[in-house]
């Protein structure tokens, strides 16, 4: 592994000229470490899709991070040694592609990023991991679930890994729901989908279940009739689709049109599905994994949901919640390290504990993995409910 270089401290005498403490993709504002009122500023570089098919994910991440930053700053900022820092966000659009992710990373670094929140999707995240390692900067992805997203010592994640999702869903399907014959429909062009599928199928076999069909499609497909026809001809009791909500929208509608009445189960990429289906009945009863439930009565969740809805006029999803928790993880790493140097913050990540929206007492392993529990969300009467 290459020796990490520390992030160079920026001159405290520089004056930061910003209209607010956040910046959106495409901004040419240059963040520095000294605010006009003499307070130091720590800049977080956010990377994710805010345009394109996966824009919902990146937008949620950006907005969830903004809520956390506003909250922290209004509470007085982050105390690191003798210095109090206000947090700022510069966020660049990567359109959920590898090449744009590299461009976005370079752009946020040019704007003074001192820690990286992102990337949002797995492929984009993997594309920048070696770059963040070379620069010695702390990288925490809120939602990049592929194993390689945290392959380097400076890389951590807030979300579950793909294998963890697959194993948890297999346990739910076989042991809790009692299904033994299972069909799987997965994306063969997605690291995310393949990683979950592989772990799911292996765990199903271990638990005594049977995969009666394992059909694949490619990212961007809109016609799933061939795969669904094959699945319909089996004796499957349930259909597992580890995919993003865009594909799921087409799959569930076409399944209904074909008279396939199998119950659906899915991965966390299903979050947001109710905003895209034309008929909620096509996903009625479906269960998917998530670390966050917006209707949770916990005080911290209700406060976050209220602040998010006031700011953006929408209910936050798990991507927003994971981003919010990621900002608090960065804050905790600064405080525990007593430093804003990249190497010090990276070392502090295995020492911190975060009580967040997506889990209480969250800690991280040296491999960059979070220790926290998962929730299952079920769609009932066209609304998300907590499956218990």
C-alpha positions, -999 to 999 in steps of 0.1 A, spaced: 0 0 0 13 34 -8 23 57 20 -5 82 27 3 119 24 -13 143 48 -37 169 36 -19 202 36 -33 228 60 -46 259 43 -36 293 55 -58 306 82 -52 341 71 -71 335 39 -106 349 37 -135 327 27 -160 344 5 -192 324 4 -228 333 4 -236 302 24 -219 272 38 -229 249 10 -222 248 -27 -238 227 -54 -223 209 -83 -207 232 -109 -199 259 -84 -166 277 -89 -164 289 -53 -131 281 -37 -134 271 0 -106 281 24 -101 275 60 -108 310 73 -142 326 75 -147 363 74 -156 363 111 -123 346 120 -137 311 124 -119 283 106 -138 263 80 -135 226 72 -146 217 37 -163 184 29 -162 174 -7 -194 156 -18 -196 135 -50 -227 119 -64 -253 121 -92 -277 151 -92 -285 146 -129 -293 114 -148 -311 82 -139 -297 80 -104 -302 117 -96 -326 109 -68 -298 92 -48 -273 120 -52 -298 147 -45 -308 129 -13 -272 126 -2 -265 162 -9 -295 174 10 -291 151 39 -255 163 43 -267 199 41 -291 194 70 -264 179 92 -239 207 83 -265 234 91 -274 217 124 -237 213 135 -228 249 125 -258 263 144 -248 244 174 -214 261 174 -194 240 150 -167 214 156 -141 220 183 -107 206 174 -81 214 199 -81 252 203 -98 258 170 -136 258 163 -144 249 127 -176 256 108 -183 229 82 -188 237 45 -199 215 16 -188 216 -20 -208 190 -41 -201 179 -77 -223 159 -100 -208 126 -112 -239 113 -131 -232 79 -115 -204 72 -139 -167 64 -133 -152 90 -156 -174 118 -143 -166 107 -107 -129 113 -113 -137 147 -127 -159 155 -97 -132 144 -73 -107 166 -89 -132 195 -89 -139 192 -51 -102 189 -44 -96 221 -64 -122 237 -41 -103 228 -10 -120 195 1 -105 181 33 -126 150 35 -147 131 9 -184 123 13 -190 99 -15 -192 87 -41 -228 78 -39 -230 48 -62 -206 19 -61 -190 21 -95 -183 58 -91 -170 53 -56 -145 26 -67 -133 49 -95 -119 74 -69 -107 52 -41 -71 50 -53 -71 88 -59 -82 95 -23 -56 71 -10 -29 89 -29 -40 122 -15 -42 108 20 -77 121 25 -105 105 46 -132 90 23 -166 79 37 -192 67 12 -228 70 25 -241 44 1 -214 27 -20 -220 -9 -10 -196 -28 -32 -167 -43 -13 -140 -24 -32 -156 9 -21 -137 5 12 -107 -15 0 -81 11 10 -71 21 46 -85 56 41 -119 43 29 -150 37 51 -187 33 44 -219 42 63 -242 18 44 -243 -20 44 -220 -40 21 -235 -59 -8 -227 -93 8 -243 -82 41 -275 -72 22 -277 -105 4 -272 -125 35 -297 -105 56 -323 -108 28 -317 -146 25 -323 -150 62 -355 -130 60 -368 -149 30 -360 -184 42 -361 -182 79 -387 -154 86 -410 -155 56 -406 -193 51 -401 -194 14 -380 -223 1 -382 -219 -37 -369 -186 -48 -364 -168 -81 -338 -140 -86 -338 -113 -112 -305 -93 -112 -284 -67 -132 -254 -83 -147 -238 -49 -155 -240 -37 -118 -214 -45 -92 -240 -37 -66 -266 -61 -80 -242 -89 -86 -226 -86 -52 -259 -89 -34 -271 -117 -57 -240 -138 -52 -243 -135 -14 -280 -141 -14 -279 -173 -35 -250 -187 -14 -269 -180 19 -301 -194 5 -284 -227 -3 -268 -227 32 -302 -222 48 -317 -251 28 -336 -230 2 -335 -235 -35 -329 -210 -63 -353 -222 -90 -344 -194 -115 -316 -168 -116 -322 -145 -145 -302 -115 -155 -306 -82 -173 -284 -52 -182 -285 -18 -167 -309 4 -187 -331 -24 -200 -368 -17 -201 -381 -50 -214 -380 -79 -189 -406 -102 -205 -382 -129 -215 -368 -132 -179 -402 -130 -163 -416 -156 -187 -389 -180 -175 -396 -172 -139 -433 -176 -144 -428 -212 -156 -410 -222 -124 -425 -231 -90 -410 -200 -74 -427 -188 -42 -411 -154 -41 -391 -131 -65 -359 -114 -52 -348 -83 -72 -315 -68 -60 -317 -37 -82 -323 1 -82 -358 14 -82 -356 25 -119 -354 -11 -131 -378 -23 -104 -405 1 -117 -405 -16 -151 -401 -51 -136 -430 -50 -112 -454 -35 -138 -445 -60 -164 -448 -88 -139 -483 -76 -130 -492 -73 -167 -481 -110 -172 -502 -122 -143 -472 -130 -121 -485 -127 -85 -453 -136 -67 -444 -115 -36 -414 -93 -42 -384 -87 -19 -356 -63 -27 -324 -46 -16 -319 -10 -4 -319 2 -40 -357 -1 -39 -359 30 -17 -378 56 -37 -399 31 -57 -432 46 -47 -423 79 -64 -418 62 -98 -445 35 -100 -477 45 -118 -497 20 -98 -486 13 -62 -505 -20 -64 -477 -34 -84 -454 -33 -54 -480 -39 -27 -466 -61 0 -430 -59 -12 -403 -59 14 -368 -44 11 -339 -38 33 -331 -3 46 -311 13 75 -337 41 79 -374 45 83 -387 81 81 -418 74 103 -396 61 132 -409 80 163 -373 84 177 -366 120 186 -335 123 164 -354 108 134 -384 131 138 -362 162 142 -343 153 110 -374 145 90 -390 178 101 -358 198 92 -355 180 58 -392 185 49 -390 222 59 -359 227 37 -368 206 7 -405 199 8 -399 161 6 -396 132 30 -360 120 34 -350 85 23 -321 63 35 -296 80 13 -303 113 30 -301 97 64 -268 79 56 -253 112 44 -265 130 75 -248 103 96 -217 105 74 -212 142 82 -215 133 119 -189 106 115 -165 132 99 -172 155 128 -164 128 153 -132 119 135 -121 155 137 -128 157 174 -113 124 183 -82 130 162 -78 165 176 -66 173 141 -79 180 106 -50 162 90 -61 134 68 -39 107 84 -51 116 119 -87 116 109 -84 82 92 -67 67 123 -95 81 145 -123 63 125 -118 30 144 -120 49 177 -153 68 172 -189 60 181 -218 77 164 -254 77 175 -271 83 142 -303 81 122 -293 47 107 -281 31 140 -271 38 175 -236 32 188 -222 29 152 -185 20 151 -161 11 123 -137 -18 117 -102 -13 104 -116 -26 71 -140 4 69 -172 -15 77 -199 -1 100 -213 -21 129 -250 -14 129 -283 -32 125 -307 -32 95 -344 -26 91 -369 -41 67 -395 -18 50 -428 -32 36 -451 -14 13 -486 -16 26 -516 3 11 -492 24 -10 -471 35 19 -438 25 35 -442 7 68 -417 -9 92 -418 -47 88 -414 -64 122 
